[in-house]
Amino acid sequence: MKALSISALALAIAAPALADPAVEVMHFWTSGGEAAALSAVRDKVVADGVAWADAPVAGGGGDAAKTALQARIASGNPPAAMLMLGQNVIDWANEGMLGNVDALAAAQGWDAAVPQAVKDFSQIGGHWVSVPTNVHRTDMIWASKAAFDRIGAAYPTTREELNALAPRFVQAGIIPLAHGGQAWQEAYMFEAVAAGIGGADFYRQELVELDDATLRGPTMVAVFDQMAALRGMVDPNFPGRDWNLASAMVINGEAAMQIMGDWAKGEFTNAGKVPGDDYACIPVPKAAGDAFVHLVNGLSLFTQTDPDLIRGQEVLASAIMDPAVQVAFNQAKGAIPARTDVDLSTMDACAQATSAALAANDAGGTALPTFAGTHAANAAVVGAATDAITTFFNSTMTAEEGATALADAIAAVQ
């Protein structure tokens, strides 16, 4: 179904404000770094004369937010804008629920400024139904410099080096791996491990194409074998821990490492920590060539009929895509801008390295859509796979049993 237009002429951005322009933003950006990032957008929106109604839903993976959104839609009262990921954006657009800001995008040159990997989850059916705030890299390790200095070790560049560090940290009284035992976190860990062990081609066959033979093959068993090694590195109190609390364990030196998307960097920034001086941001080691697993964040726009709410959406969209806001947002969020034409000179070394890595992997065909973030597959497949992954991580299942359980779970929902 064709998306319904919510955009007037782009010149409306410069027109006098209507009586009560407003925008309600529903999201699950509730950690310190995330809240600081969102404030960069909010401040611009408010400065441009639009009232901001904040509608946060706690839960870092977004599952609670999805449930809240469905309830709002069922009651006939969708928010003006909603933080949604990947296939969820496509699904709501195909349902005809999302409007667009095509005229604004054309006037501001979004097509030339936004890479195709971002457009895939923002411009659906040729319409800008979602406004991208940032790109995250999900296959990252966050490492405490103090912890590594304490044992006199270098940061790992191979899986073998990573695994060999664990007993040394334990002996020094440091938790090797900070982890939040929530299913979505284990799914992100899994995709990072899969990209690291199998490489880009394996990742596509396994998590994009969902090839059954690949899912049951020896490389997948190796992925689960490494997941088993990682579950031996976490502390006993990991179940139910929020991701940002695991980040705090690395920040305060209680733990040596965390495997998490680069939204974790927002917590380090919010704590006043400096990359290189206090912590390291390194990709999960790759054994089969380079790969870069990415997630696109954006605020999707639900169709509105009230002119004041339409005005609010347009001002919100313009604010998000403002180059200065893109930089400020991502300095706090830990990600990189969705636009490729912004000046990164004020961003930290992690952001600059991540931006360069995305460009290289995009050119090399090894930029991979996140599975855990429902970019590579739909929510039903990701949900079934996540259940199998978290069951494995919280059990004593063998790697062979884990691979079989995952393949069976995905086959059951296809």
C-alpha positions as CSV (number, residue, x, y, z in Angstrom):
1,M,0.0,0.0,0.0
2,K,1.3,3.4,-0.9
3,A,2.4,5.5,2.1
4,L,0.1,8.5,2.8
5,S,1.7,11.9,2.6
6,I,2.0,14.0,5.7
7,S,4.4,16.5,4.3
8,A,3.5,20.0,3.0
9,L,6.0,21.9,0.9
10,A,9.4,22.0,2.5
11,L,9.1,25.8,2.7
12,A,6.6,25.2,5.5
13,I,9.6,24.7,7.8
14,A,10.3,28.3,7.5
15,A,6.7,29.4,7.7
16,P,5.2,31.0,10.8
17,A,4.3,28.4,13.5
18,L,0.7,27.3,13.7
19,A,-1.3,27.8,16.8
20,D,-0.1,24.8,18.8
21,P,2.4,22.8,16.8
22,A,3.4,19.7,18.8
23,V,5.1,16.3,18.4
24,E,4.9,13.3,20.6
25,V,7.9,11.1,20.5
26,M,7.6,7.5,21.7
27,H,10.9,5.7,22.3
28,F,13.0,3.4,24.5
29,W,16.0,5.6,24.9
30,T,16.1,5.7,28.7
31,S,19.7,5.3,29.7
32,G,21.8,8.3,30.6
33,G,23.7,8.4,27.3
34,E,20.5,7.8,25.3
35,A,18.6,10.5,27.1
36,A,21.4,13.0,26.6
37,A,21.4,12.2,22.9
38,L,17.7,12.7,22.5
39,S,17.9,16.0,24.2
40,A,19.9,17.3,21.2
41,V,16.9,16.7,19.0
42,R,14.4,17.9,21.6
43,D,16.2,21.2,22.2
44,K,16.2,22.0,18.5
45,V,12.6,21.1,18.1
46,V,11.6,23.3,21.0
47,A,13.8,26.1,19.8
48,D,11.9,25.9,16.5
49,G,8.6,26.5,18.3
50,V,7.2,23.0,18.6
51,A,6.0,21.5,21.9
52,W,7.7,18.2,22.7
53,A,5.7,15.4,24.4
54,D,8.1,12.7,25.6
55,A,6.8,9.2,25.8
56,P,9.6,6.9,27.0
57,V,9.1,3.2,27.5
58,A,11.8,1.5,29.6
59,G,13.5,-1.6,28.2
60,G,16.6,-1.4,26.1
61,G,15.7,-3.9,23.5
62,G,12.4,-2.2,22.6
63,D,10.0,-5.1,23.3
64,A,8.0,-3.2,25.8
65,A,7.9,-0.3,23.5
66,K,6.5,-2.5,20.7
67,T,3.7,-3.7,23.1
68,A,2.9,-0.1,24.1
69,L,2.8,1.0,20.5
70,Q,0.4,-1.8,19.5
71,A,-1.9,-0.8,22.4
72,R,-1.8,2.9,21.2
73,I,-2.6,1.8,17.6
74,A,-5.4,-0.4,18.8
75,S,-7.0,2.5,20.6
76,G,-6.7,4.7,17.5
77,N,-4.1,7.0,19.0
78,P,-0.7,6.3,17.5
79,P,2.2,8.7,18.5
80,A,3.4,11.2,16.0
81,A,6.8,9.6,16.0
82,M,8.1,6.2,17.2
83,L,11.6,4.7,17.5
84,M,11.4,1.6,15.4
85,L,14.0,-0.8,14.0
86,G,14.5,-2.5,10.7
87,Q,11.8,-4.8,9.5
88,N,9.3,-3.2,11.9
89,V,9.5,0.1,9.9
90,I,8.9,-1.8,6.7
91,D,6.0,-3.7,8.2
92,W,4.2,-0.6,9.4
93,A,4.8,1.2,6.1
94,N,3.4,-1.7,4.2
95,E,0.3,-1.5,6.5
96,G,-0.2,2.0,5.3
97,M,0.2,3.4,8.8
98,L,3.2,5.6,8.2
99,G,3.2,9.0,6.4
100,N,6.2,10.6,4.8
101,V,8.2,13.8,4.6
102,D,9.2,13.4,0.9
103,A,9.0,17.1,0.1
104,L,11.2,18.1,3.0
105,A,13.7,15.3,2.1
106,A,13.9,16.5,-1.5
107,A,14.3,20.1,-0.5
108,Q,17.1,19.3,2.0
109,G,18.9,16.8,-0.3
110,W,18.6,13.7,1.9
111,D,19.0,11.3,-0.9
112,A,22.6,12.4,-1.6
113,A,23.5,12.6,2.1
114,V,22.3,9.2,3.3
115,P,23.9,5.9,2.3
116,Q,21.8,3.1,0.9
117,A,22.3,0.9,4.0
118,V,20.4,3.6,5.9
119,K,17.8,4.3,3.2
120,D,16.9,0.6,3.3
121,F,15.2,1.2,6.6
122,S,14.1,4.8,6.2
123,Q,12.9,5.2,2.6
124,I,10.3,2.5,2.1
125,G,8.6,2.2,-1.3
126,G,10.3,5.4,-2.3
127,H,8.9,7.4,0.6
128,W,10.8,8.8,3.6
129,V,8.6,7.3,6.3
130,S,11.4,7.2,9.0
131,V,14.0,9.9,9.8
132,P,17.4,8.3,10.6
133,T,19.2,9.6,13.6
134,N,22.3,7.4,13.5
135,V,24.0,4.1,12.6
136,H,25.3,1.8,15.3
137,R,27.9,-0.9,15.0
138,T,26.7,-3.9,17.0
139,D,29.8,-6.2,16.9
140,M,31.9,-4.3,19.4
141,I,34.0,-5.0,22.5
142,W,34.2,-2.3,25.2
143,A,37.3,-2.8,27.3
144,S,38.6,-1.3,30.5
145,K,42.1,0.1,30.1
146,A,42.7,-0.2,33.8
147,A,41.7,-3.9,33.8
148,F,44.0,-4.7,31.0
149,D,46.8,-2.7,32.5
150,R,46.4,-4.6,35.7
151,I,47.2,-7.9,34.1
152,G,49.6,-6.4,31.6
153,A,47.7,-7.7,28.6
154,A,47.1,-6.3,25.1
155,Y,43.5,-6.0,23.7
156,P,42.5,-9.2,21.9
157,T,42.8,-9.5,18.1
158,T,41.7,-13.2,17.8
159,R,39.2,-15.4,19.5
160,E,42.0,-17.4,21.0
161,E,43.5,-14.4,22.6
162,L,40.1,-13.3,24.0
163,N,39.4,-16.7,25.5
164,A,42.9,-16.9,27.0
165,L,42.4,-13.6,28.9
166,A,39.5,-14.9,31.0
167,P,41.5,-16.9,33.6
168,R,44.0,-14.1,33.9
169,F,41.3,-11.6,34.8
170,V,39.7,-14.1,37.2
171,Q,43.0,-14.5,39.0
172,A,43.2,-10.7,39.3
173,G,39.8,-10.5,40.8
174,I,38.2,-9.0,37.7
175,I,35.1,-10.3,36.0
176,P,36.2,-11.1,32.4
177,L,32.9,-10.2,30.7
178,A,30.2,-7.9,31.9
179,H,26.9,-9.1,30.6
180,G,23.2,-8.2,31.0
181,G,21.3,-11.5,31.0
182,Q,18.4,-10.4,28.9
183,A,17.4,-12.3,25.8
184,W,17.9,-9.4,23.4
185,Q,21.5,-8.8,24.7
186,E,22.3,-12.4,24.1
187,A,21.0,-12.2,20.5
188,Y,23.3,-9.2,19.8
189,M,26.2,-11.1,21.4
190,F,25.4,-14.1,19.1
191,E,25.4,-12.1,15.9
192,A,28.7,-10.5,16.8
193,V,30.2,-13.9,17.4
194,A,28.8,-15.3,14.2
195,A,30.3,-12.4,12.1
196,G,33.6,-12.9,13.9
197,I,33.9,-16.6,13.4
198,G,32.1,-17.1,10.0
199,G,32.7,-13.9,8.2
200,A,30.3,-12.0,6.0
201,D,29.3,-14.8,3.6
202,F,28.5,-17.1,6.5
203,Y,26.6,-14.4,8.2
204,R,24.4,-13.8,5.2
205,Q,23.7,-17.5,4.6
206,E,22.9,-18.0,8.2
207,L,21.1,-14.9,9.4
208,V,19.8,-13.2,6.2
209,E,19.1,-16.1,3.9
210,L,18.3,-18.5,6.8
211,D,19.9,-21.4,4.9
212,D,19.0,-24.6,6.9
213,A,22.3,-26.4,6.0
214,T,24.3,-23.5,7.2
215,L,22.4,-23.2,10.4
216,R,23.1,-26.9,11.1
217,G,26.7,-26.9,9.8
218,P,30.1,-27.0,11.6
219,T,30.7,-23.3,11.5
220,M,27.4,-22.8,13.4
221,V,28.6,-25.3,16.0
222,A,31.8,-23.3,16.3
223,V,29.7,-20.2,17.0
224,F,27.8,-21.9,19.8
225,D,31.1,-23.3,21.1
226,Q,32.3,-19.7,21.5
227,M,29.0,-18.6,23.1
228,A,29.6,-21.4,25.6
229,A,33.1,-20.0,26.3
230,L,31.6,-16.5,26.8
231,R,29.0,-17.8,29.3
232,G,31.8,-19.1,31.4
233,M,33.2,-15.5,31.6
234,V,30.2,-13.8,33.2
235,D,29.5,-13.3,36.9
236,P,26.7,-15.2,38.6
237,N,24.5,-12.1,38.9
238,F,24.1,-11.5,35.2
239,P,20.5,-12.7,34.8
240,G,18.1,-9.8,34.2
241,R,20.8,-7.1,34.4
242,D,20.2,-4.1,32.1
243,W,22.8,-3.4,29.5
244,N,23.8,-0.1,30.8
245,L,24.5,-1.6,34.2
246,A,26.9,-4.0,32.5
247,S,28.5,-1.1,30.9
248,A,29.0,0.5,34.3
249,M,30.9,-2.6,35.4
250,V,33.5,-1.9,32.7
251,I,33.5,1.8,33.4
252,N,34.3,1.3,37.1
253,G,36.8,-1.5,36.5
254,E,34.8,-4.2,38.0
255,A,34.7,-6.1,34.7
256,A,37.2,-6.1,31.9
257,M,35.0,-6.2,28.8
258,Q,31.5,-6.0,27.4
259,I,30.2,-7.2,24.1
260,M,27.6,-4.7,23.0
261,G,26.6,-2.3,20.2
262,D,28.3,1.1,20.3
263,W,25.3,2.6,22.1
264,A,27.4,1.5,25.1
265,K,29.9,4.3,24.3
266,G,27.2,6.8,25.3
267,E,27.5,5.5,28.8
268,F,31.3,5.9,28.8
269,T,30.9,9.4,27.4
270,N,28.2,10.3,30.0
271,A,30.6,9.1,32.7
272,G,33.3,11.4,31.5
273,K,35.5,8.6,30.1
274,V,37.8,9.1,27.1
275,P,38.6,6.5,24.5
276,G,42.2,5.4,24.6
277,D,42.8,7.0,28.1
278,D,40.1,5.1,29.9
279,Y,38.7,2.4,27.6
280,A,39.1,0.8,24.2
281,C,36.5,0.3,21.5
282,I,37.5,-2.7,19.4
283,P,35.5,-4.9,17.0
284,V,34.9,-8.5,18.0
285,P,37.9,-10.4,16.5
286,K,37.3,-11.6,13.0
287,A,38.7,-14.9,11.8
288,A,37.3,-14.9,8.2
289,G,37.9,-11.4,6.8
290,D,36.4,-8.1,7.7
291,A,32.8,-7.6,8.5
292,F,30.7,-4.8,10.1
293,V,27.3,-5.5,11.6
294,H,25.1,-2.4,11.7
295,L,21.8,-1.1,13.0
296,V,19.9,2.0,11.8
297,N,18.0,4.0,14.4
298,G,15.3,6.4,13.3
299,L,12.0,7.9,14.3
300,S,9.1,6.6,12.1
301,L,6.2,9.0,11.4
302,F,2.6,7.8,11.9
303,T,0.1,9.5,9.7
304,Q,-1.5,12.6,11.2
305,T,-4.4,14.8,10.0
306,D,-4.2,17.7,12.5
307,P,-2.1,20.5,10.8
308,D,-0.4,21.3,14.0
309,L,0.8,17.7,14.5
310,I,1.9,17.6,10.8
311,R,3.9,20.7,11.4
312,G,5.4,19.1,14.5
313,Q,6.5,16.1,12.5
314,E,8.1,18.2,9.9
315,V,10.0,20.3,12.4
316,L,11.1,17.1,14.1
317,A,12.3,15.6,10.9
318,S,14.3,18.7,9.9
319,A,15.8,18.8,13.4
320,I,17.0,15.2,13.2
321,M,18.7,15.7,9.9
322,D,20.3,19.0,10.8
323,P,24.1,18.3,10.5
324,A,24.9,19.9,13.9
325,V,22.2,17.9,15.6
326,Q,23.5,14.7,13.9
327,V,26.9,15.3,15.5
328,A,25.6,16.3,18.9
329,F,23.2,13.4,19.0
330,N,25.8,10.9,18.1
331,Q,28.5,12.3,20.4
332,A,26.1,11.4,23.3
333,K,24.6,8.3,21.8
334,G,27.9,6.6,20.9
335,A,27.0,6.0,17.3
336,I,27.9,7.7,14.0
337,P,25.7,10.1,12.0
338,A,23.2,8.8,9.5
339,R,24.4,11.5,7.1
340,T,27.8,11.0,5.3
341,D,28.3,14.7,4.7
342,V,28.8,15.9,8.2
343,D,32.1,17.0,9.8
344,L,33.4,14.3,12.2
345,S,36.4,16.3,13.4
346,T,34.8,17.0,16.7
347,M,33.8,13.4,17.3
348,D,36.0,11.0,19.3
349,A,38.4,8.4,18.0
350,C,35.9,5.6,18.3
351,A,33.3,7.4,16.1
352,Q,35.9,8.3,13.5
353,A,37.2,4.7,13.4
354,T,33.7,3.3,13.2
355,S,32.7,5.7,10.4
356,A,35.8,4.7,8.4
357,A,35.1,1.0,9.0
358,L,31.5,1.4,7.8
359,A,32.7,3.1,4.6
360,A,35.3,0.4,4.0
361,N,33.0,-2.5,4.6
362,D,30.2,-0.9,2.6
363,A,32.5,-0.6,-0.3
364,G,33.8,-4.1,0.2
365,G,30.3,-5.7,0.4
366,T,30.9,-6.8,4.0
367,A,28.5,-4.4,5.8
368,L,25.9,-6.6,7.4
369,P,22.4,-5.8,8.7
370,T,21.8,-6.6,12.3
371,F,19.8,-9.8,12.9
372,A,19.1,-9.1,16.6
373,G,17.8,-5.6,15.7
374,T,15.3,-7.1,13.1
375,H,17.1,-5.7,10.1
376,A,18.2,-9.0,8.5
377,A,15.0,-10.9,9.3
378,N,11.4,-10.3,10.5
379,A,10.3,-10.2,14.1
380,A,8.9,-13.7,14.1
381,V,12.2,-15.2,13.0
382,V,14.3,-13.1,15.3
383,G,12.0,-13.8,18.2
384,A,12.2,-17.6,17.7
385,A,15.9,-17.4,17.2
386,T,16.4,-15.2,20.3
387,D,14.5,-17.7,22.4
388,A,16.8,-20.5,21.3
389,I,19.9,-18.4,21.8
390,T,19.0,-17.3,25.3
391,T,18.0,-20.8,26.3
392,F,21.4,-22.1,25.2
393,F,23.2,-19.3,27.0
394,N,21.4,-19.9,30.2
395,S,21.9,-23.7,30.2
396,T,24.5,-26.4,29.9
397,M,23.5,-27.4,26.4
398,T,26.3,-28.5,24.1
399,A,27.3,-26.4,21.0
400,E,25.8,-29.1,18.8
401,E,22.5,-29.0,20.7
402,G,22.5,-25.2,20.4
403,A,22.9,-25.2,16.7
404,T,20.2,-27.8,16.3
405,A,17.8,-25.9,18.5
406,L,18.4,-22.6,16.6
407,A,17.8,-24.3,13.2
408,D,14.7,-26.0,14.5
409,A,13.3,-22.8,15.9
410,I,13.9,-20.8,12.7
411,A,12.4,-23.6,10.5
412,A,9.3,-23.7,12.7
413,V,8.4,-20.0,11.9
414,Q,9.3,-19.9,8.2
